[in-house]
Amino acid sequence: MTQVHRFAVLDSFRGLCAACLVFFHIQLVSGFTESLFIRNADLLVNFFFVLSGFVLAYAYGSREHLNLRGFLVARSFRLVPLHWFMLGVFVLLEIAKLLAGRWGLGLNHPAFTGPFALQQFVPNLLLIQAWAPHAWPMSFNYPSWSISVEFYIYLLFAAIMLLGARFLMWAGVALVAGLLLILQVPVLNERALTGLACFFAGCVTYRAFVYCRGLGQVSVALMTVFELLALAVVVLVGSTRFAEQSLLASVVFCVVVLLFAFEGGYVSVLLRARLFAWLGRLSYSIYMTHAAVLFGLTAGFILLEKRTGLQLTSMFEARRYLDTGSALGNSLLALGFLAVVVLVSVFTYRYVEQPGQALGRRLAGASAAPRGNLDVTGLP
């Protein structure tokens, strides 16, 4: 087994998981998005946290001293510019909803109410919506709750690193064990606690990767078998429902990250293909923009329904489902939705993400750059 510097296959996984979350959020009456695996795709956020802990431990865990200012600047400019941009987009969408209501074109809920109320703006601006006791984690651009968790985990990671890299492994073990216990009696938002546990499980997974790397090479055929088995277990866990599903899925994700970090089998060869690598690069934009695109799609269906009298939407358990009238049509709608999200993500990646990252690198300085030119963001 040879040392991996960029973890290209894990980057491809980010793109595939982001696409699954796009399908998870669209809510159609029928079609492939209503399969149990897609309906459970919110579990994949745990994968992002595990991956984030793994790549941060790789990038910074071997350093004796952490450039705290550079680290925080680089991490902030990786996450915050696109988050603020999309927060602004959602404010504009609420303004558009307010104007539409005055013109008699009512949509789901009145503007600036519920999760879009103005009092939720500041927690979102400060990325504390998943931590603050009176904030609404799923407010405004609701996927950003995980970015809120990720951002402040960085601060904890940096504090541990200031004590020295040798503390990272044991701190990770202690935090995972402790958080699994207090998840039974949460003292913080459960989403934040889950993110913390998965992130530091990812740090421990990196130490397992370092250990396994020294055991010698494994044949490509055997690694391919391991890769296929790991994916089969992911599908099995994701296609069922049981009480401790999130916990078991997180353990499985640790195994998947550990295994595919070696890129040793033919499945890894496939995942290094240009298409998957491209989705991996766009994954953060895909994750952060798809809720706004879905807002526009849903609004279009509601207005078209009112104009034509056709039954294009339905409410079930306070959720609005879209319907073209057939399972095939709904499946094509889901694929078209993903295509539009990817096109929007190309724009935000080029004009928001990349300039923000470049500015962060300049402000952070070369000494804060991660090893191997790695994009140390697991989410997503």
C-alpha positions as CSV (number, residue, x, y, z in Angstrom):
1,M,0.0,0.0,0.0
2,T,1.5,3.3,-1.0
3,Q,1.0,6.7,0.5
4,V,-1.9,8.7,-0.8
5,H,-1.5,12.4,-1.1
6,R,-4.7,13.7,-2.5
7,F,-7.4,11.1,-1.7
8,A,-9.0,11.6,-5.1
9,V,-11.5,8.8,-4.6
10,L,-12.7,10.2,-1.4
11,D,-13.2,13.5,-3.2
12,S,-15.4,11.7,-5.7
13,F,-17.4,10.3,-2.9
14,R,-18.2,13.8,-1.8
15,G,-19.7,14.6,-5.2
16,L,-21.8,11.4,-5.3
17,C,-23.1,12.0,-1.7
18,A,-23.9,15.6,-2.5
19,A,-26.0,14.4,-5.5
20,C,-27.8,11.9,-3.3
21,L,-28.7,14.7,-0.9
22,V,-30.1,16.7,-3.9
23,F,-32.4,13.8,-4.6
24,F,-33.2,13.4,-0.9
25,H,-34.6,17.0,-0.7
26,I,-36.7,17.1,-3.9
27,Q,-39.7,15.2,-2.5
28,L,-41.6,13.6,-5.4
29,V,-44.8,11.6,-5.2
30,S,-43.1,8.7,-7.1
31,G,-39.9,7.8,-8.9
32,F,-36.5,6.6,-8.0
33,T,-36.0,9.4,-5.4
34,E,-38.6,7.7,-3.3
35,S,-36.5,4.6,-2.8
36,L,-35.6,3.9,0.8
37,F,-31.9,4.5,0.2
38,I,-32.6,8.0,-1.1
39,R,-35.1,8.7,1.7
40,N,-32.3,7.7,4.1
41,A,-29.7,9.8,2.3
42,D,-29.6,12.4,5.1
43,L,-27.4,9.8,6.8
44,L,-24.7,10.8,4.3
45,V,-24.1,14.0,6.2
46,N,-22.4,11.7,8.8
47,F,-20.1,10.6,6.1
48,F,-19.1,14.2,5.4
49,F,-18.2,14.7,9.1
50,V,-16.2,11.5,9.2
51,L,-14.4,12.5,6.0
52,S,-13.7,16.0,7.3
53,G,-12.1,14.6,10.4
54,F,-10.0,12.2,8.4
55,V,-8.6,14.8,5.9
56,L,-8.0,17.4,8.6
57,A,-6.0,14.8,10.7
58,Y,-4.1,14.0,7.5
59,A,-3.4,17.6,6.6
60,Y,-2.5,18.9,10.0
61,G,-2.1,16.0,12.4
62,S,1.6,15.4,11.8
63,R,2.6,19.0,12.5
64,E,4.2,19.8,15.8
65,H,3.0,23.3,15.7
66,L,-0.2,24.8,14.2
67,N,-0.3,28.2,12.7
68,L,-3.6,29.1,14.4
69,R,-4.3,32.3,12.6
70,G,-3.5,30.8,9.2
71,F,-5.5,27.7,9.9
72,L,-8.7,29.6,11.0
73,V,-8.4,32.1,8.1
74,A,-8.0,29.3,5.5
75,R,-10.9,27.3,7.0
76,S,-13.2,30.3,7.3
77,F,-12.6,31.4,3.7
78,R,-13.2,27.9,2.5
79,L,-16.7,27.8,4.1
80,V,-18.0,31.3,4.8
81,P,-18.1,33.1,1.4
82,L,-20.5,30.7,-0.3
83,H,-22.5,30.4,2.9
84,W,-23.0,34.2,3.1
85,F,-23.7,34.4,-0.6
86,M,-26.5,31.8,-0.4
87,L,-27.9,33.4,2.8
88,G,-28.2,36.6,0.8
89,V,-29.9,34.6,-2.0
90,F,-32.5,33.3,0.5
91,V,-33.2,36.7,1.8
92,L,-33.9,37.9,-1.7
93,L,-36.2,34.9,-2.2
94,E,-38.1,35.8,0.9
95,I,-38.4,39.4,-0.5
96,A,-39.7,37.9,-3.8
97,K,-42.2,35.8,-1.8
98,L,-43.4,38.9,0.1
99,L,-43.9,40.8,-3.2
100,A,-45.7,37.8,-4.8
101,G,-48.0,37.6,-1.8
102,R,-49.0,41.2,-2.3
103,W,-49.8,40.4,-5.9
104,G,-52.0,37.5,-4.8
105,L,-49.5,34.8,-5.7
106,G,-49.2,33.1,-2.3
107,L,-46.7,30.2,-2.0
108,N,-46.1,27.7,0.9
109,H,-45.9,30.1,3.8
110,P,-45.9,33.9,4.4
111,A,-42.6,35.5,3.8
112,F,-40.1,35.9,6.7
113,T,-42.0,33.5,9.0
114,G,-41.0,30.2,10.6
115,P,-37.5,29.1,9.7
116,F,-37.2,32.2,7.5
117,A,-38.1,34.7,10.3
118,L,-35.7,37.7,10.6
119,Q,-34.6,36.6,14.1
120,Q,-33.0,33.6,12.4
121,F,-30.8,35.7,10.2
122,V,-28.1,36.6,12.8
123,P,-27.6,33.0,14.0
124,N,-27.2,32.0,10.3
125,L,-24.8,34.9,9.6
126,L,-22.6,33.8,12.5
127,L,-23.0,30.1,11.7
128,I,-24.4,29.3,15.2
129,Q,-27.8,28.1,14.1
130,A,-26.9,24.4,14.9
131,W,-25.5,25.4,18.3
132,A,-27.5,28.2,19.8
133,P,-30.3,26.8,22.1
134,H,-33.0,29.1,20.6
135,A,-31.9,29.1,17.0
136,W,-33.6,27.0,14.3
137,P,-30.9,24.7,12.8
138,M,-32.9,24.2,9.5
139,S,-33.5,27.9,8.9
140,F,-32.9,29.9,5.6
141,N,-30.5,27.7,3.6
142,Y,-31.3,24.6,5.6
143,P,-28.4,22.4,4.4
144,S,-26.0,25.0,6.0
145,W,-26.8,23.5,9.5
146,S,-23.9,21.1,8.9
147,I,-21.6,23.9,7.9
148,S,-22.5,25.6,11.2
149,V,-21.4,22.4,13.0
150,E,-18.3,22.0,10.8
151,F,-17.1,25.6,11.4
152,Y,-17.0,25.4,15.2
153,I,-15.6,21.9,15.2
154,Y,-12.6,23.6,13.5
155,L,-12.1,25.7,16.6
156,L,-12.1,22.6,18.8
157,F,-9.7,20.8,16.4
158,A,-7.4,23.8,16.5
159,A,-7.4,23.9,20.3
160,I,-6.5,20.3,20.5
161,M,-3.7,20.8,17.9
162,L,-2.3,23.6,20.0
163,L,-1.6,21.0,22.7
164,G,0.3,19.0,20.2
165,A,-0.5,16.5,17.4
166,R,0.1,13.5,19.8
167,F,-3.0,14.5,21.7
168,L,-5.2,14.3,18.6
169,M,-5.7,10.5,18.6
170,W,-6.6,10.2,22.3
171,A,-8.7,13.3,22.3
172,G,-10.6,11.8,19.4
173,V,-11.2,8.6,21.2
174,A,-12.3,10.3,24.4
175,L,-14.6,12.7,22.5
176,V,-16.2,10.0,20.5
177,A,-16.9,7.8,23.5
178,G,-18.1,10.7,25.6
179,L,-20.4,12.1,22.9
180,L,-21.9,8.7,22.2
181,L,-22.9,8.6,25.9
182,I,-24.3,12.1,26.2
183,L,-26.3,11.6,22.9
184,Q,-28.6,9.7,25.1
185,V,-29.2,12.9,27.2
186,P,-28.3,15.7,24.8
187,V,-27.0,18.9,26.3
188,L,-26.5,20.5,22.9
189,N,-28.4,20.2,19.6
190,E,-28.3,16.5,18.6
191,R,-27.1,17.5,15.2
192,A,-24.1,19.2,16.7
193,L,-23.3,16.3,18.9
194,T,-23.5,13.8,16.0
195,G,-21.2,16.0,14.0
196,L,-18.6,16.1,16.8
197,A,-18.7,12.4,17.3
198,C,-18.4,11.6,13.5
199,F,-15.6,14.2,13.0
200,F,-13.4,12.8,15.7
201,A,-14.2,9.3,14.6
202,G,-12.7,10.4,11.3
203,C,-9.6,11.6,13.1
204,V,-9.3,8.2,14.7
205,T,-9.9,6.6,11.3
206,Y,-6.9,8.5,9.9
207,R,-4.7,7.0,12.6
208,A,-6.0,3.5,11.6
209,F,-5.1,4.4,8.0
210,V,-1.5,5.2,9.0
211,Y,-1.2,1.9,10.9
212,C,-2.6,-0.2,8.1
213,R,-0.4,1.5,5.6
214,G,2.6,0.0,7.3
215,L,1.3,-3.6,7.1
216,G,2.3,-4.2,3.5
217,Q,0.6,-4.3,0.1
218,V,-2.8,-6.0,-0.7
219,S,-3.6,-7.3,-4.1
220,V,-5.8,-5.3,-6.4
221,A,-8.3,-8.2,-6.7
222,L,-8.6,-8.5,-2.9
223,M,-9.0,-4.7,-2.5
224,T,-11.7,-4.8,-5.2
225,V,-13.6,-7.4,-3.2
226,F,-13.3,-5.3,0.0
227,E,-14.5,-2.2,-1.9
228,L,-17.5,-4.0,-3.3
229,L,-18.4,-5.4,0.1
230,A,-18.1,-2.0,1.7
231,L,-20.4,-0.4,-0.9
232,A,-22.9,-3.3,-0.4
233,V,-23.0,-2.7,3.3
234,V,-23.6,1.0,2.7
235,V,-26.5,0.2,0.5
236,L,-27.9,-2.4,2.9
237,V,-27.7,0.0,5.9
238,G,-29.1,2.8,3.9
239,S,-32.0,0.7,2.5
240,T,-33.4,-0.3,5.9
241,R,-34.6,1.5,9.0
242,F,-33.8,0.6,12.6
243,A,-33.2,2.4,15.9
244,E,-29.4,2.7,15.9
245,Q,-29.1,3.3,12.1
246,S,-27.2,6.6,12.4
247,L,-24.7,5.1,14.7
248,L,-24.1,2.0,12.6
249,A,-24.0,4.1,9.4
250,S,-21.3,6.2,10.9
251,V,-19.2,3.2,11.8
252,V,-19.6,1.9,8.2
253,F,-18.6,5.3,6.9
254,C,-15.4,5.1,8.9
255,V,-14.6,1.8,7.2
256,V,-15.4,3.1,3.8
257,V,-13.1,6.2,4.3
258,L,-10.3,3.9,5.6
259,L,-10.7,1.5,2.7
260,F,-11.0,3.9,-0.2
261,A,-8.2,6.1,1.1
262,F,-5.9,3.4,-0.3
263,E,-7.4,3.6,-3.7
264,G,-6.3,0.0,-4.2
265,G,-9.2,-1.7,-6.1
266,Y,-10.9,-1.4,-9.5
267,V,-13.8,0.5,-7.9
268,S,-11.4,3.2,-7.0
269,V,-10.1,3.2,-10.6
270,L,-13.7,3.9,-11.7
271,L,-14.2,6.6,-9.1
272,R,-11.1,8.4,-10.3
273,A,-12.8,9.1,-13.6
274,R,-13.1,12.7,-14.7
275,L,-16.8,12.9,-14.2
276,F,-16.7,11.9,-10.6
277,A,-13.7,14.1,-9.9
278,W,-15.6,17.0,-11.4
279,L,-18.6,16.3,-9.2
280,G,-16.2,16.2,-6.2
281,R,-14.9,19.7,-7.0
282,L,-18.4,21.0,-7.3
283,S,-19.7,19.2,-4.3
284,Y,-19.7,22.1,-1.8
285,S,-21.6,24.3,-4.3
286,I,-24.0,21.5,-5.1
287,Y,-24.7,21.0,-1.4
288,M,-25.1,24.7,-0.7
289,T,-27.1,25.8,-3.8
290,H,-29.6,23.0,-4.3
291,A,-32.1,24.2,-1.7
292,A,-32.5,27.6,-3.4
293,V,-32.9,25.9,-6.8
294,L,-35.6,23.6,-5.2
295,F,-37.3,26.7,-3.8
296,G,-37.6,28.1,-7.4
297,L,-38.8,24.7,-8.8
298,T,-41.4,24.3,-6.1
299,A,-42.6,27.9,-6.6
300,G,-42.9,27.2,-10.3
301,F,-45.0,24.1,-9.7
302,I,-47.3,25.9,-7.3
303,L,-47.9,28.8,-9.7
304,L,-48.4,26.5,-12.7
305,E,-50.9,24.5,-10.6
306,K,-52.9,27.6,-9.9
307,R,-52.8,28.7,-13.5
308,T,-53.8,25.4,-15.0
309,G,-55.8,23.7,-12.3
310,L,-53.7,20.5,-12.7
311,Q,-52.8,18.6,-9.5
312,L,-49.0,19.2,-9.6
313,T,-48.3,19.3,-5.9
314,S,-49.7,17.6,-2.7
315,M,-49.1,18.1,1.0
316,F,-48.2,15.1,3.2
317,E,-47.1,15.4,6.8
318,A,-46.4,19.2,6.3
319,R,-44.2,18.5,3.3
320,R,-45.0,19.5,-0.3
321,Y,-44.5,16.8,-2.9
322,L,-44.2,17.6,-6.6
323,D,-45.8,15.4,-9.2
324,T,-45.6,15.3,-13.0
325,G,-48.3,12.6,-13.2
326,S,-46.0,9.5,-13.6
327,A,-43.1,7.8,-12.0
328,L,-41.0,8.2,-15.2
329,G,-41.8,11.9,-15.4
330,N,-40.9,12.4,-11.8
331,S,-37.6,10.5,-12.2
332,L,-36.7,12.7,-15.3
333,L,-37.7,15.8,-13.2
334,A,-35.3,14.7,-10.5
335,L,-32.4,14.3,-13.0
336,G,-33.2,17.6,-14.6
337,F,-33.2,19.2,-11.2
338,L,-29.8,17.8,-10.5
339,A,-28.6,19.1,-13.9
340,V,-29.8,22.6,-13.1
341,V,-28.2,22.5,-9.6
342,V,-24.8,21.4,-11.2
343,L,-25.0,24.3,-13.7
344,V,-25.7,26.8,-10.9
345,S,-22.9,25.2,-9.0
346,V,-20.4,25.7,-11.8
347,F,-21.2,29.5,-11.5
348,T,-20.9,29.6,-7.7
349,Y,-17.7,27.5,-7.7
350,R,-16.0,29.8,-10.2
351,Y,-17.2,33.1,-9.0
352,V,-17.7,32.6,-5.2
353,E,-15.9,29.5,-4.0
354,Q,-12.6,29.8,-5.9
355,P,-12.1,33.6,-5.2
356,G,-12.9,33.0,-1.5
357,Q,-10.4,30.1,-1.3
358,A,-7.8,32.1,-3.1
359,L,-8.2,35.1,-0.8
360,G,-8.1,32.8,2.2
361,R,-4.8,31.3,1.0
362,R,-3.3,34.7,0.5
363,L,-4.3,35.9,4.0
364,A,-3.4,32.6,5.7
365,G,0.1,32.4,4.2
366,A,2.0,29.4,2.9
367,S,2.8,28.0,6.3
368,A,-0.9,27.3,6.9
369,A,-1.4,25.4,3.7
370,P,-2.4,21.7,4.1
371,R,0.0,18.9,3.0
372,G,-0.2,17.6,-0.6
373,N,-2.3,20.5,-1.9
374,L,-5.3,18.8,-0.3
375,D,-8.8,20.3,-0.2
376,V,-9.4,19.7,3.5
377,T,-13.1,20.0,3.5
378,G,-15.2,16.9,4.1
379,L,-18.5,18.8,4.0
380,P,-19.2,18.0,1.5
